[in-house]
Amino acid sequence: MQTAITTVSRGSLTPRARVEALFRQRQLFFWVVFTVLIATGLVTLLKHKTYTSQMKFLVQNTRGNVVISAEKTQTNVASDVSETQVNSEVELLHSHDVVDPVADPEWAALSEKQRTPAVTKRHEQRIAAFERRFTTEIVRKTNLITVSVMADSPEKAHSDLERLSTAYLAEHRRLQRPAGASEFFKSEAERTRKEWDEASQKLVGFKQQHQIVSLPEREATLNDQVTEHERDLIASDAALREYDARLSASSTRLRDLPMRQTTQERVMPNQQSAEHLNTLLVELQNKRTALLTNFKSNDRFVKELDEQIATTKAALNDATVSTSREKTTDVDPAWQQLHTNYVQAEIGRKQATVHRSNVAAELVTLRKSLSDAQQLTVEFNNLDAQASQAKQNYELYAQKRDQAQIEDAMDDQKLINVAVAQQPTRSYGAVSPKPISNAVLGAVTSLFLALCAVYLAESGRTTVATPRELDSISRYPVLATLPRMSLWEGNLLNGGRGARALPALPPSFDEDSDPAVDVRPWRGAKG
């Protein structure tokens, strides 16, 4: 009993084998090529022509976004555009807020009640249809975004892209900073200005009531004056103690020191008495001499005269020995200086006493004024703090109001971080379909699919096509090959007498021919 061959080894795919396979499957090959080409032609002829409009946006950082906060606005320094910013702009281009006005202009005018499920579904279909013909692309290593819109006509593509550009730029301005910032800061600036005026009026009324210009300055001045008077009072006490000590020492010294002192002392002899006595002595001697001429030396008259002479000599001797002293006195300079200092010290002490009394009285007054000022400090500080805080709030809101107004003016002039680098183009050359490109692509595709079909057909066949295949799967060598003959041809050759052909003979054909012969089990007559 013979067994069917279910697997046939193909061997290596040589160029000849490939050509043989292509010839064996030529009908399949041509049908696939023909079908694909016809389909390509039909698509090219029946597809509507589409036109594209293109524009470019440049993302930049020429205008810094102002951060809305409670602090003062800081100056922003322009920086390089990051990849995140460019990607954010691309996502903004594809957002519904930008696409909806272009894809479905009627959607924004519908109320919530009018947006039924059917209307919403139709809206979503329009959005999806527009997304299919709307593309964005980031130009490599740049900050440019290329936007393209396709439509059935150049005018429609140009119009859709212009509306998309308008919606995108408006949405970018809206998202660049919160809406209503200018009005908010304007109203807050007006409110804080009124609060500042009220606080300033209260502070001015308080100053006028208590007759002060600046309480801290007044308090500091009073403190300085109190400190100065306290030092003066201490100095006055020290001066009084010093005066008392000087007065005590001067009084003691004045008692011990005489008021006058001898300035000149002269010792003079008794010259007038000596001269008188000498004259008297000479007269007496002359008289004795005259008496001696008349009397004896022992005469009573002479003796009396001798006694007188002796007395005169004795008196002359006394007058010669005794001297007169002449003394000149004057006020003692030390006593006089000490007395002067004492008097000056008394005068200085009286002045110091009066000065101390005045300083003490002024010090009491200053301390009372300082105490009153300190009692007003809390209320003054509260009023001053309220006025200062109101002023700071007003200045802050005024700055932010001005900044917001500048931002509004910049928005009105379209000074934003996205610039139109290229206006929407209008091209009358259809981008689809492209006959030449479609023909080339269809031809390449048809050849590829046809070859794939031939390969699959060859891979799945269960017949032996060549003697080489038979020789590779049989244990016996191939001795000869016969042309393939059908059953009808065999009956005709046998004269129509019902001669049996052998359809299951081992398939074989000449080396130069390539008709395939099936290899199947042969079931002949029993025996």
C-alpha positions in Angstrom: 0.0 0.0 0.0 1.4 3.4 -0.9 1.4 6.5 1.4 0.7 10.1 0.4 3.5 12.7 0.5 2.3 15.5 2.7 5.5 17.6 2.9 7.8 18.4 0.1 11.2 19.9 0.7 11.7 22.9 -1.5 15.5 23.0 -1.2 17.3 26.3 -1.6 15.5 29.2 -3.4 17.8 29.5 -6.4 17.0 32.1 -9.1 15.8 29.3 -11.4 13.5 27.9 -8.8 12.1 31.4 -8.2 11.4 31.9 -11.9 9.8 28.5 -12.1 7.6 29.3 -9.2 6.6 32.6 -10.8 5.7 30.8 -14.0 3.8 28.2 -12.2 1.7 30.9 -10.3 1.6 33.4 -13.2 -2.2 33.6 -13.2 -2.3 34.3 -9.5 0.5 36.9 -9.9 -1.2 38.7 -12.7 -4.6 38.7 -11.0 -3.1 40.2 -7.8 -1.2 42.9 -9.8 -4.3 43.7 -11.9 -6.5 43.9 -8.8 -4.2 46.2 -6.9 -3.6 48.5 -9.9 -7.3 48.7 -10.6 -8.0 49.6 -6.9 -5.2 52.2 -7.0 -6.7 53.7 -10.1 -10.2 53.8 -8.7 -9.0 55.4 -5.5 -7.0 58.0 -7.4 -9.9 58.8 -9.7 -12.7 58.7 -7.2 -11.0 60.4 -4.2 -11.8 64.1 -3.7 -9.0 66.5 -4.2 -7.7 68.1 -1.0 -5.7 71.3 -0.6 -3.6 72.4 2.3 -2.8 75.7 4.0 0.2 76.1 6.2 1.4 78.6 8.8 4.1 78.8 11.4 4.2 80.1 15.0 7.3 81.2 16.8 7.4 80.5 20.6 9.5 83.1 22.4 10.1 84.6 25.9 10.3 88.3 25.0 7.4 89.1 27.4 7.6 87.7 30.9 4.5 86.5 32.6 3.8 88.6 35.8 3.2 86.4 38.8 0.1 87.6 40.7 1.0 87.5 44.4 0.9 89.5 47.6 4.5 90.7 47.1 5.8 93.4 44.9 6.2 92.6 41.2 9.7 91.5 40.4 11.4 92.3 37.1 11.5 89.1 35.0 14.6 88.4 32.9 14.0 86.8 29.5 15.2 83.2 29.3 15.5 80.6 26.6 12.4 78.8 25.5 12.2 75.3 26.9 10.9 72.2 25.2 8.1 72.1 27.7 6.8 75.5 26.6 6.8 74.5 22.9 5.0 71.2 23.8 2.5 73.2 25.9 1.7 75.4 22.9 1.2 72.4 20.7 -1.2 70.9 23.2 -3.0 74.2 23.4 -3.4 74.2 19.6 -5.2 70.8 19.9 -7.4 71.9 22.8 -11.2 72.0 22.4 -11.2 75.7 23.2 -9.2 76.4 20.1 -10.5 73.7 17.8 -14.3 74.0 18.6 -14.8 77.5 17.1 -13.2 76.2 13.9 -14.6 72.7 13.6 -18.1 73.6 14.9 -18.8 77.4 15.0 -22.4 76.8 16.2 -21.4 74.9 19.3 -20.5 77.9 21.4 -23.9 79.6 20.8 -25.8 76.6 22.1 -27.0 76.5 25.7 -26.7 73.6 28.0 -30.3 72.5 27.3 -29.8 72.6 23.6 -26.7 70.4 23.8 -28.6 67.1 23.5 -26.8 63.8 23.1 -27.5 63.9 19.3 -26.1 67.4 19.0 -23.1 66.5 21.2 -22.4 63.4 19.1 -22.5 65.4 15.9 -20.2 68.0 17.5 -17.7 65.2 18.4 -17.9 63.9 14.9 -17.1 67.3 13.5 -14.2 67.6 15.9 -12.8 64.2 15.0 -13.2 65.1 11.3 -11.3 68.3 11.7 -8.6 66.6 13.8 -7.9 64.3 10.9 -7.2 67.1 8.5 -5.4 69.3 11.1 -1.7 68.5 11.9 1.0 70.2 14.0 4.7 69.6 13.9 7.6 71.1 15.8 10.5 72.0 13.6 13.6 70.2 14.8 16.0 72.2 16.9 13.9 75.4 16.7 11.0 77.1 18.5 8.8 77.0 15.4 5.5 75.1 15.3 4.2 74.3 11.8 0.4 74.1 11.6 -1.3 72.6 8.5 -5.0 72.3 7.7 -6.4 70.4 4.7 -9.7 71.0 3.0 -11.6 70.5 -0.2 -10.7 73.9 -1.6 -7.7 76.3 -1.0 -10.1 79.0 0.2 -11.6 76.7 2.9 -8.2 75.5 4.1 -7.0 79.1 4.2 -10.1 80.3 6.1 -10.0 77.4 8.6 -6.4 78.1 9.4 -7.0 81.8 9.8 -9.9 81.1 12.3 -7.7 78.6 14.0 -4.9 81.1 14.4 -7.3 83.7 15.7 -8.7 81.3 18.3 -5.3 80.1 19.3 -3.8 83.5 19.9 -6.9 84.6 21.8 -6.7 81.5 24.0 -3.0 82.1 24.5 -3.6 85.6 25.7 -6.4 84.4 28.0 -4.2 81.8 29.6 -1.1 84.0 29.8 -2.6 85.7 32.9 -5.9 85.5 34.8 -8.8 87.5 33.4 -10.1 90.5 35.3 -6.7 91.3 37.0 -6.8 94.9 35.9 -10.3 95.6 37.3 -9.5 93.8 40.5 -6.3 95.7 41.2 -8.0 99.0 40.2 -10.8 98.5 42.7 -8.4 97.3 45.4 -6.1 100.3 44.8 -9.1 102.7 45.2 -10.2 100.9 48.4 -6.7 101.0 50.0 -6.3 104.6 49.0 -9.5 105.5 51.0 -8.2 103.5 53.9 -4.9 105.3 53.7 -6.7 108.7 53.7 -8.8 107.7 56.7 -5.8 106.5 58.7 -3.7 109.6 57.8 -6.5 111.9 58.9 -6.8 110.1 62.3 -3.0 110.4 62.7 -3.0 114.1 61.8 -5.9 114.7 64.2 -4.1 112.9 67.0 -0.9 115.0 66.4 -2.8 118.2 66.4 -4.7 117.3 69.5 -1.5 116.6 71.5 0.6 119.2 69.6 3.2 116.7 68.4 4.9 116.3 65.1 6.5 113.0 65.6 6.0 111.2 68.9 9.1 109.0 68.5 11.3 112.0 67.8 9.7 113.9 70.7 10.2 110.9 73.0 13.8 110.5 71.9 14.4 114.3 72.5 12.8 114.1 75.9 15.0 111.1 76.8 18.1 112.9 75.7 17.0 116.0 77.7 16.3 113.9 80.8 19.6 112.2 80.5 21.4 115.5 80.0 19.7 117.1 83.0 20.4 114.0 85.2 24.1 114.3 84.2 23.9 118.1 85.0 22.3 117.4 88.3 25.0 114.9 89.3 27.6 117.4 88.2 26.0 120.1 90.3 26.0 117.9 93.4 29.6 117.1 92.7 30.4 120.8 92.3 28.6 121.7 95.6 30.5 119.0 97.4 33.7 120.4 95.9 32.8 124.0 96.9 32.0 122.8 100.5 35.4 121.1 100.7 37.2 124.2 99.3 35.4 126.5 101.7 36.1 124.4 104.7 39.8 124.1 103.8 40.0 127.9 103.0 38.4 128.8 106.4 40.8 126.7 108.3 43.7 128.2 106.5 42.5 131.7 106.9 42.4 131.3 110.6 46.0 130.0 110.7 47.4 132.6 108.3 47.9 136.3 109.5 46.3 138.9 107.5 49.4 141.2 107.2 53.1 140.6 106.9 56.3 142.8 107.3 57.4 143.8 104.0 60.4 146.2 105.1 62.2 146.7 108.5 65.0 149.3 109.1 67.3 149.6 112.2 68.4 153.4 112.7 70.6 154.9 115.5 69.3 157.8 117.8 71.3 160.4 115.9 69.5 163.6 117.0 69.9 162.8 120.7 73.6 161.9 120.2 74.2 165.2 118.3 72.3 167.2 121.1 74.3 165.4 123.8 77.6 165.9 122.0 76.8 169.5 121.7 75.8 169.7 125.3 79.0 167.8 126.3 81.1 170.2 124.3 79.5 173.1 126.0 79.9 171.6 129.4 83.6 170.8 128.8 84.1 174.3 127.5 82.4 175.7 130.5 84.6 173.5 132.9 87.6 174.7 131.1 86.5 178.2 131.7 85.8 177.5 135.4 89.2 176.0 135.9 90.7 179.2 135.0 88.9 180.8 137.9 88.4 177.9 140.3 90.3 174.8 141.5 89.4 171.4 140.3 87.9 170.6 143.6 85.7 173.6 143.7 82.1 172.9 144.1 81.2 174.5 140.8 83.8 172.5 139.0 82.6 169.3 140.7 79.0 170.0 139.7 80.1 170.7 136.2 82.1 167.4 136.2 79.0 165.5 137.3 77.0 167.1 134.5 79.7 166.1 132.1 79.7 162.6 133.4 75.9 162.4 133.1 76.0 163.8 129.6 78.6 161.2 128.6 76.5 158.5 130.1 73.5 159.8 128.2 75.6 160.1 125.1 76.7 156.5 125.5 73.1 155.4 126.0 72.0 157.4 122.9 74.8 155.9 120.9 73.9 152.3 122.0 70.1 152.6 121.6 68.7 152.3 118.0 65.2 152.9 116.4 63.5 150.3 114.2 61.1 151.2 111.4 58.8 148.4 110.1 56.7 148.5 106.9 53.7 145.9 106.7 51.3 145.0 103.9 48.5 142.5 103.3 49.8 139.0 102.9 49.4 137.8 99.2 48.7 134.2 100.3 46.1 135.4 102.7 44.7 137.7 100.1 44.6 134.9 97.4 43.1 132.5 99.9 40.5 135.1 100.9 39.7 135.8 97.3 39.3 132.0 96.5 37.2 131.7 99.6 34.9 134.5 98.4 34.8 133.1 94.9 34.0 129.6 96.2 31.1 131.1 98.2 29.8 132.8 95.1 30.3 129.6 93.0 28.5 127.6 95.6 25.6 129.9 95.6 25.5 129.8 91.8 25.7 126.0 91.8 22.9 125.8 94.4 20.7 127.9 92.2 21.6 126.0 89.1 20.9 122.7 90.8 17.6 123.9 91.9 16.7 124.9 88.4 18.0 121.6 86.9 16.0 119.6 89.4 12.8 121.6 88.6 13.4 121.1 84.9 14.1 117.5 85.4 10.8 117.0 87.1 9.0 118.7 84.3 10.9 116.7 81.6 10.1 113.4 83.4 6.5 114.3 83.6 6.5 115.2 79.8 8.2 111.9 79.0 5.7 110.0 81.1 2.9 111.7 79.2 4.6 110.9 75.9 5.1 107.3 76.8 1.4 107.0 77.7 0.5 108.3 74.1 3.0 105.9 72.5 0.7 102.9 72.1 -2.1 104.9 70.6 0.3 106.8 68.3 2.1 103.7 67.2 -1.2 102.0 66.4 -2.3 105.0 64.3 1.0 105.3 62.6 1.2 101.6 61.9 -2.3 101.6 60.4 -1.3 104.6 58.2 1.9 103.0 57.1 0.3 99.6 56.4 -2.5 101.4 54.4 0.2 103.3 52.4 2.1 100.1 51.6 -1.1 98.4 50.5 -2.0 101.2 48.3 1.5 101.4 46.7 1.4 97.6 46.2 -2.0 97.6 44.5 -1.2 100.8 42.6 1.9 99.1 41.2 0.0 96.0 40.3 -2.8 98.0 38.8 -0.4 99.9 36.6 1.3 96.6 35.6 -2.1 95.0 34.8 -3.0 98.0 32.6 0.3 97.7 30.8 -0.4 94.0 30.3 -3.8 94.8 28.9 -2.3 97.3 26.5 0.2 94.7 25.4 -2.5 92.2 24.9 -4.5 94.7 22.8 -1.4 95.2 20.7 -0.9 91.4 20.5 2.5 91.6 22.2 2.6 88.0 23.4 5.1 85.2 23.5 3.8 83.6 20.4 4.4 85.3 17.1 3.1 84.4 13.6 6.3 83.5 11.8 4.4 82.7 8.6 0.9 83.7 7.6 -1.5 81.0 6.3 -0.6 80.0 2.8 -3.0 79.5 -0.1 -1.9 76.7 -2.5 -3.9 75.6 -5.5 -1.9 72.5 -6.0 -3.8 69.5 -4.6 -1.9 67.5 -2.0 -4.1 64.5 -2.5 -4.5 62.5 -4.6 -1.2 62.5 -6.4 -1.6 60.3 -9.6 2.1 59.7 -10.2 2.9 59.0 -6.6 -0.2 56.8 -6.3 0.7 54.9 -9.6 4.2 54.3 -8.4 3.1 53.3 -4.9 0.3 51.1 -6.4 2.7 49.4 -8.8 5.2 48.7 -6.0 2.4 47.5 -3.7 0.9 45.3 -6.4 4.3 43.6 -7.2 4.9 43.1 -3.5 1.5 41.6 -2.8 1.7 39.5 -5.9 5.1 38.1 -4.9 3.8 37.5 -1.4 0.8 35.6 -2.9 3.1 33.5 -5.1 5.3 32.8 -2.1 2.3 31.7 0.0 0.9 29.6 -2.8 4.3 27.9 -3.3 4.7 27.4 0.4 1.3 25.7 0.8 1.2 23.4 -2.2 1.4 19.5 -1.7 2.6 18.5 -5.2 6.0 17.7 -6.7 6.9 20.0 -9.4 10.3 19.0 -10.6 12.4 15.8 -10.7 14.8 17.4 -8.3 12.0 17.6 -5.7 11.0 13.9 -6.4 14.6 12.9 -6.1 15.0 14.7 -2.8 12.0 13.0 -1.2 12.3 9.4 -2.8 14.6 6.6 -1.7 15.0 5.6 -5.3 16.6 7.4 -8.1 14.5 8.8 -10.9 15.1 6.8 -14.1 12.8 8.5 -16.5 10.1 11.2 -16.7 6.9 11.1 -18.7 4.7 14.0 -19.7 1.6 14.5 -17.6 -1.5 12.9 -19.2 -5.0 13.2 -18.0 -7.6 10.3 -17.7 -9.4 11.5 -20.8 -6.2 11.5 -22.8 -5.5 7.9 -21.6 -8.9 6.6 -22.7 -8.5 8.1 -26.1 -5.1 6.5 -26.6 -6.5 3.1 -25.8 -9.2 3.3 -28.4 -11.9 4.1 -25.9 -12.1 0.6 -24.8 -11.9 1.5 -21.2 -8.2 1.0 -20.8 -7.2 2.2 -17.4 -4.6 4.9 -17.0 -2.3 5.0 -14.1 -2.9 8.4 -12.4 -0.9 7.5 -9.4 2.3 6.7 -11.1 5.3 8.5 -9.7 5.2 12.0 -11.2 7.9 12.8 -13.5 8.6 15.0 -16.4 11.4 15.9 -18.6 14.1 18.2 -17.3 13.1 20.9 -19.8 9.3 20.7 -19.0 7.5 21.8 -15.9 4.0 20.3 -15.8 3.3 19.3 -12.3 2.2 15.7 -11.5 0.2 15.0 -8.3 1.6 12.5 -5.9 -1.3 10.8 -4.3 -2.1 7.2 -3.1 -3.3 4.9 -5.9 -6.1 2.6 -5.1 -6.3 0.1 -8.0 -8.4 -3.1 -8.3 -7.9 -5.6 -5.6 -5.4 -8.3 -6.5 
